[in-house]
């Protein structure tokens, strides 16, 4: 019951986009609809323009052909009035769906012949200026009568007789009301087609966008089911589209890092609790024994001394953990300066000289090089390694501190001992926090398992690395690689 309630709560916490923010599906649908609608509109406008242009051109060509025929009759048969009347009056009536008018005027302006009813439909004054007798008719003009009918008008001079001594004015008018009605019907049809096309485009856009975004929705659904207890789950980059493969791979890499961090954090918590339990139990046990009966001042003094030793151990552990926490912080700032590495090693050798004499271990320094590092952290890293080497080197052994410069200007600091060594299966883990191979390996008091972890953190802060080579019962060599400053790499 509680599990179902928790799952239900988790589903409710899925964030929703704020008001006014479009989803990717909505944006893709809008873009697809706008682009498809734009193409449809451009196509419709182009088709309408082609149709209107063709109708206008055909009407003008029809009038131009009639003008050519009338000019031929006036030039070749100037005295044949019957042929002119047939073309002007009878030929006009022969067309069922084409209505046009012809008027022939004398040079003085009087009407020689015209189509019946033309005076009422097309007065002579509405025609454009005529073109020359030997020129092709111009495009003409459009004119709309009071009744609403539309006409296309042209006018031109025609020569009379072969000699062309006299001329007559020919006016032609074509009724284009039928073509305008056709264009109006075509516009309404286009508007209907465009409306339906926009609706279909919007529907298709929704389907296409949803199908295209389905892999992203599946990735989101898969990510929602990954919790802190299921960090082992992976999305997998195999079955996704090419555009989402990189996203899936990057997400899986993030999950791998998170799983590793959670595992380390859980292990660190367990190790920390285990390490704190021992000194606290010791302190509690000593206090309980001391309170069991009345003690002498010497016994209380001995108890306080023992407790102080445990307090010191706890204090050193807390300091080490705080240092590791600061080292992992991205805001940690290093004061890197140029140091004489051999001089620093000699100073550390002198500092540990008393401990080395107590353990009957010989410490020596070799090499000469400069290192670009934080002086305090450099000393702490080498000091931790030297302290470990002294603890795990038997009586009569040797610890060697050496420094060299590699070909890439990297400074290599090595701490080599002739101690008990480390088994190969333990080498990958010796830099983990609280990891100890075997406390019995040390001939002196065992450490807390944080020294090598601190060394690794110091090298990572400097952008370097630490490596280890060890042969059981022969010795261990740990190498610190400090990178050169940026200007030295060029």
C-alpha positions as a printed Julia matrix, in Angstrom:
490×3 Matrix{Float64}:
   0.0    0.0      0.0
   2.81   2.36     0.92
   4.73   1.39    -2.2
   1.77   2.21    -4.44
   1.27   5.5     -2.67
   4.97   6.35    -3.13
   4.85   5.5     -6.83
   1.76   7.61    -7.26
   3.48  10.52    -5.53
   6.52  10.14    -7.78
   4.37  10.28   -10.9
   2.71  13.46    -9.67
   6.06  15.14    -9.21
   6.94  14.92   -12.9
   7.53  18.57   -13.86
   5.22  20.19   -16.34
   6.15  23.04   -18.67
   5.11  26.51   -17.46
   2.1   28.16   -19.13
   2.83  29.73   -22.48
   5.75  27.39   -23.28
   5.14  25.22   -26.32
   6.15  21.59   -26.4
   8.48  20.31   -29.11
   5.56  18.36   -30.58
   3.48  21.54   -30.76
   6.34  23.48   -32.33
   7.01  20.78   -34.93
   3.3   20.61   -35.72
   3.1   24.39   -36.12
   6.22  24.52   -38.3
   4.99  21.65   -40.44
   1.55  23.23   -40.81
   2.96  26.66   -41.64
   5.42  25.26   -44.17
   2.81  23.02   -45.81
   0.27  25.87   -45.82
   2.84  28.22   -47.31
   3.59  25.77   -50.1
  -0.12  25.28   -50.77
  -0.72  29.03   -50.89
   2.22  29.63   -53.21
   1.05  26.79   -55.46
  -2.53  28.12   -55.51
  -1.42  31.68   -56.28
   0.83  30.43   -59.06
  -1.91  28.28   -60.6
  -4.41  31.13   -60.39
  -1.94  33.52   -62.02
  -1.26  31.02   -64.82
  -4.97  30.53   -65.49
  -5.75  34.27   -65.44
  -2.77  35.03   -67.68
  -3.77  32.33   -70.16
  -7.36  33.57   -70.33
  -6.21  37.17   -70.86
  -3.7   36.13   -73.5
  -6.23  33.95   -75.32
  -8.75  36.8    -75.32
  -6.2   39.26   -76.71
  -5.07  36.73   -79.34
  -8.69  36.2    -80.36
  -9.18  39.97   -80.85
  -5.83  40.26   -82.64
  -6.87  37.51   -85.06
 -10.16  39.28   -85.74
  -8.31  42.55   -86.29
  -6.04  40.8    -88.79
  -9.06  39.41   -90.69
 -10.81  42.78   -90.81
  -7.67  44.54   -91.99
  -7.33  41.94   -94.75
 -10.89  42.47   -95.93
 -10.51  46.28   -95.98
  -7.17  46.03   -97.8
  -7.99  43.32  -100.33
 -11.74  43.93  -100.83
 -12.32  47.62  -100.17
 -15.56  47.7   -102.16
 -17.01  44.35  -101.01
 -19.44  45.54   -98.31
 -21.08  42.12   -98.11
 -17.85  40.49   -96.97
 -17.36  43.18   -94.34
 -20.96  42.87   -93.12
 -20.62  39.1    -92.92
 -17.55  39.42   -90.72
 -18.95  42.21   -88.56
 -22.54  41.05   -88.1
 -22.98  37.44   -89.14
 -19.68  36.01   -87.89
 -20.29  37.5    -84.45
 -23.6   35.72   -84.16
 -22.0   32.38   -85.12
 -20.2   32.03   -81.74
 -22.32  30.53   -78.98
 -20.04  31.03   -75.98
 -17.91  33.93   -77.2
 -19.49  37.36   -77.3
 -17.57  40.11   -79.05
 -18.34  43.36   -80.85
 -16.88  45.0    -83.99
 -17.16  48.61   -85.07
 -15.72  50.14   -88.26
 -15.43  53.96   -88.36
 -14.6   56.38   -91.13
 -11.68  58.73   -90.73
 -14.1   61.48   -89.85
 -15.51  59.47   -86.94
 -18.81  58.38   -88.42
 -19.8   54.75   -88.0
 -19.57  52.73   -91.16
 -20.62  49.39   -89.73
 -20.97  47.79   -86.3
 -22.28  44.73   -84.53
 -25.96  45.08   -83.57
 -26.34  46.4    -80.0
 -22.75  47.61   -79.76
 -23.73  51.26   -79.33
 -25.56  50.49   -76.11
 -22.93  48.04   -74.83
 -19.68  49.72   -75.89
 -19.67  53.42   -76.76
 -16.87  54.51   -79.08
 -15.4   56.76   -76.42
 -14.44  53.95   -74.03
 -11.92  52.36   -76.41
  -8.18  53.03   -76.04
  -6.14  55.06   -78.47
  -5.73  53.14   -81.73
  -2.45  51.73   -82.96
  -1.04  52.39   -86.42
  -2.32  50.64   -89.52
   0.88  48.68   -89.92
   1.42  47.96   -86.23
   0.24  44.98   -84.24
  -2.6   45.76   -81.84
  -1.48  46.57   -78.32
  -2.65  44.65   -75.27
  -5.67  46.89   -74.98
  -7.59  47.8    -71.87
 -10.25  46.36   -69.57
 -13.53  48.14   -69.04
 -16.56  47.34   -66.92
 -20.04  48.48   -67.93
 -22.63  49.79   -65.51
 -24.42  46.46   -65.58
 -21.35  44.74   -64.27
 -20.21  43.05   -67.48
 -16.48  43.17   -68.19
 -14.88  43.73   -71.58
 -11.45  43.62   -73.15
 -11.04  46.42   -75.73
  -8.56  47.11   -78.55
  -8.53  49.63   -81.4
  -6.37  49.98   -84.52
  -6.29  51.71   -87.91
  -6.74  49.66   -91.08
  -5.7   50.6    -94.65
  -8.4   50.62   -97.33
  -7.31  49.21  -100.69
  -3.93  47.98  -101.8
  -2.53  51.49  -102.03
  -3.65  52.4    -98.54
  -4.61  55.91   -99.48
  -7.39  56.03   -96.9
  -7.76  54.42   -93.47
 -10.6   53.31   -91.27
 -10.72  52.79   -87.51
 -11.58  49.32   -86.26
 -12.74  48.85   -82.65
 -13.07  45.37   -81.13
 -14.55  44.47   -77.75
 -14.62  41.01   -76.17
 -17.04  40.17   -73.36
 -14.88  38.52   -70.66
 -17.62  38.18   -68.03
 -17.6   34.4    -68.5
 -13.84  34.28   -67.87
 -14.23  36.4    -64.73
 -16.96  34.07   -63.49
 -14.62  31.14   -64.18
 -11.83  32.84   -62.2
 -14.22  33.59   -59.32
 -15.26  29.93   -59.2
 -11.62  28.92   -59.35
 -10.8   31.25   -56.45
 -13.55  29.76   -54.31
 -12.38  26.26   -55.16
  -8.8   27.17   -54.28
  -9.92  28.69   -50.99
 -11.78  25.49   -50.13
  -8.83  23.33   -51.15
  -6.46  25.52   -49.12
  -8.67  25.31   -46.05
  -8.92  21.55   -46.3
  -5.21  21.33   -47.05
  -4.34  23.34   -43.92
  -6.53  21.06   -41.79
  -4.98  17.94   -43.33
  -1.49  19.43   -42.95
  -2.15  20.18   -39.27
  -3.43  16.64   -38.69
  -0.5   15.13   -40.56
   1.86  17.41   -38.62
   0.48  16.14   -35.31
   0.87  12.51   -36.4
   4.36  13.04   -37.81
   5.53  15.06   -34.79
   4.2   12.53   -32.29
   5.75   9.62   -34.15
   9.01  11.51   -34.44
   9.02  12.41   -30.72
   8.03   8.91   -29.6
  11.67   7.81   -29.0
  12.23  10.87   -26.81
   9.07  10.06   -24.84
  10.32   6.48   -24.42
  13.67   7.76   -23.13
  11.84  10.02   -20.69
   9.65   7.12   -19.55
  12.72   4.92   -19.06
  14.52   7.67   -17.13
  11.52   8.19   -14.83
  11.78   4.59   -13.62
  15.45   4.93   -12.65
  15.78   5.6     -8.93
  18.61   5.54    -6.41
  18.05   1.81    -5.96
  18.0    1.1     -9.71
  21.09   2.92   -10.92
  22.23  -0.27   -12.63
  19.49   0.19   -15.27
  20.56   1.66   -18.61
  18.71   3.22   -21.54
  21.04   1.78   -24.16
  22.0    3.64   -27.39
  21.27   0.79   -29.81
  17.58   1.13   -30.66
  17.28   4.9    -30.77
  17.45   7.2    -33.83
  20.82   8.62   -34.74
  19.97  12.04   -33.3
  19.17  10.53   -29.87
  21.99   7.98   -29.72
  24.44  10.51   -28.29
  21.85  11.62   -25.71
  21.18   8.04   -24.62
  24.9    7.24   -24.41
  25.61  10.41   -22.41
  22.73   9.63   -20.05
  24.04   6.1    -19.52
  27.51   7.48   -18.8
  25.97   9.81   -16.22
  24.17   6.86   -14.63
  27.45   4.96   -14.5
  29.12   7.86   -12.72
  26.19   8.2    -10.34
  26.17   4.47    -9.61
  29.89   4.58    -8.92
  29.48   7.63    -6.68
  26.56   6.1     -4.79
  28.49   2.88    -4.33
  31.54   4.74    -3.05
  29.37   6.88    -0.79
  27.61   3.83     0.66
  30.91   2.04     1.18
  32.42   5.18     2.67
  29.53   5.43     5.14
  29.98   1.82     6.17
  33.75   2.2      6.53
  33.4    5.46     8.44
  30.92   3.91    10.87
  33.24   0.94    11.34
  36.29   3.15    11.93
  34.46   5.4     14.38
  32.97   2.49    16.28
  36.31   1.11    17.48
  37.68   4.22    19.24
  34.25   5.15    20.61
  33.77   1.63    21.98
  37.24   1.81    23.52
  36.41   5.12    25.18
  33.06   3.82    26.45
  34.64   0.61    27.73
  37.39   2.43    29.59
  34.87   4.85    31.09
  32.61   2.01    32.24
  35.54   0.18    33.84
  36.7    3.37    35.53
  33.21   4.04    36.92
  32.75   0.5     38.18
  34.64   1.33    41.41
  36.67   4.08    42.96
  40.11   4.5     41.38
  43.36   6.0     42.55
  44.67   9.24    40.99
  47.32   7.24    39.1
  44.67   4.98    37.61
  42.56   7.97    36.55
  45.63   9.57    35.03
  46.37   6.4     33.1
  42.72   6.3     31.93
  42.86   9.89    30.73
  46.1    9.22    28.87
  44.55   6.25    27.1
  41.46   8.28    26.28
  43.6   11.13    24.99
  45.28   8.72    22.59
  41.88   7.66    21.23
  40.81  11.31    20.96
  43.96  12.04    18.97
  43.14   9.19    16.59
  39.62  10.54    16.12
  40.95  14.06    15.55
  43.43  12.89    12.92
  40.69  10.93    11.17
  38.37  13.93    11.11
  41.15  16.18     9.79
  41.9   13.69     7.03
  38.25  13.41     6.04
  37.89  17.19     5.99
  40.95  17.45     3.77
  39.52  14.88     1.34
  36.21  16.78     1.25
  38.0   20.06     0.49
  40.15  18.36    -2.15
  37.06  17.16    -4.02
  35.47  20.62    -3.97
  35.69  22.44    -7.35
  36.34  25.69    -5.49
  39.64  24.46    -4.02
  42.45  26.81    -5.05
  46.1   25.77    -5.27
  49.07  28.03    -4.65
  51.41  26.36    -7.15
  54.98  27.63    -7.15
  58.31  26.41    -8.49
  59.98  24.21    -5.86
  63.36  22.54    -5.65
  62.1   18.96    -5.32
  65.45  17.59    -4.06
  65.58  20.21    -1.33
  62.0   19.38    -0.25
  62.85  15.67    -0.1
  65.96  16.33     1.98
  63.86  18.37     4.45
  61.38  15.5      4.81
  64.21  12.99     5.26
  65.59  15.06     8.12
  62.13  15.36     9.69
  61.65  11.57     9.69
  65.26  10.83    10.6
  64.43  10.09    14.25
  61.65   7.66    13.27
  63.91   6.0     10.72
  66.64   5.51    13.33
  64.07   4.06    15.73
  62.91   1.6     13.09
  66.53   0.97    11.97
  65.59   1.92     8.39
  67.93   3.89     6.16
  66.39   6.81     4.18
  68.29   8.37     1.26
  67.55  10.96    -1.48
  68.5   10.86    -5.17
  68.12  13.02    -8.26
  67.63  16.68    -8.96
  64.57  18.44   -10.5
  62.11  21.27   -10.13
  58.43  20.71    -9.45
  55.51  23.1     -9.97
  53.22  22.37    -7.0
  51.61  23.66    -3.85
  54.41  23.39    -1.26
  52.18  22.32     1.66
  50.34  19.67    -0.35
  53.56  18.44    -1.96
  55.13  17.89     1.46
  51.99  16.18     2.77
  51.82  13.76    -0.16
  55.49  12.73     0.11
  55.25  12.67     3.89
  52.34  10.2      3.79
  54.25   7.93     1.43
  57.43   8.12     3.5
  55.52   7.38     6.71
  53.88   4.33     5.1
  57.22   3.12     3.77
  58.77   3.35     7.23
  55.87   1.46     8.8
  56.0   -1.42     6.3
  59.77  -1.73     5.88
  61.42  -4.3      8.16
  64.46  -3.54    10.34
  67.6   -2.99     8.3
  65.62  -2.0      5.16
  66.02   1.03     2.93
  63.64   3.76     1.72
  64.75   5.78    -1.3
  63.32   9.18    -2.23
  64.13  10.11    -5.84
  63.12  12.83    -8.27
  63.57  13.02   -12.06
  62.19  14.95   -15.03
  60.54  13.06   -17.89
  60.78  14.0    -21.59
  57.4   15.75   -21.46
  58.7   17.95   -18.58
  56.64  15.99   -16.03
  58.29  15.79   -12.61
  58.42  12.23   -11.25
  58.79  11.75    -7.5
  59.33   8.14    -6.4
  59.23   6.58    -2.94
  60.8    3.12    -3.08
  61.11   0.79    -0.11
  62.4   -2.72     0.52
  59.37  -3.63     2.6
  56.88  -6.48     2.61
  55.23  -5.44    -0.66
  51.59  -5.66    -1.74
  49.81  -8.57    -3.39
  48.58  -7.86    -6.96
  44.88  -8.28    -6.04
  45.13  -5.39    -3.57
  46.9   -2.87    -5.81
  43.74  -1.42    -7.49
  42.17  -0.69    -4.08
  44.98   0.7     -1.96
  44.02   4.31    -2.81
  40.42   3.83    -1.61
  39.42   5.39     1.69
  39.76   3.2      4.79
  41.16   0.35     2.71
  43.88  -1.6      4.49
  45.47  -4.67     3.0
  46.29  -6.36     6.29
  47.05  -4.6      9.58
  49.38  -7.46    10.44
  51.67  -6.45     7.56
  52.89  -3.45     9.54
  55.55  -4.1     12.09
  54.45  -0.9     13.83
  51.0    0.51    14.61
  48.49   0.26    11.7
  47.11   3.42    10.09
  43.55   4.51     9.37
  43.6    3.76     5.64
  43.35   7.41     4.56
  46.98   8.28     3.8
  47.07   6.96     0.23
  43.6    8.36    -0.49
  44.92  11.8      0.5
  47.95  11.33    -1.78
  45.7   10.49    -4.72
  43.49  13.55    -4.06
  46.55  15.82    -3.91
  47.81  14.54    -7.27
  44.35  14.93    -8.84
  44.25  18.53    -7.6
  47.53  19.15    -9.43
  46.27  17.44   -12.58
  48.76  14.62   -12.11
  48.54  10.94   -11.26
  49.93   8.37    -8.86
  51.01   4.86    -9.81
  52.24   1.92    -7.77
  54.46  -1.06    -8.48
  54.98  -3.74    -5.86
  56.42  -7.22    -5.52
  55.47  -9.16    -2.38
  58.36  -9.51     0.09
  60.62  -7.4     -2.15
  59.3   -3.88    -1.88
  56.98  -1.19    -3.23
  57.57   1.83    -5.49
  54.99   4.61    -5.64
  55.45   7.3     -8.33
  53.95  10.78    -8.18
  53.65  12.56   -11.57
  53.41  16.34   -11.31
  52.58  18.03   -14.66
  54.57  21.1    -15.75
  53.0   24.59   -15.91
  51.0   25.46   -19.01
  53.71  27.66   -20.54
  56.27  24.83   -20.3
  54.11  22.52   -22.43
  54.35  24.65   -25.54
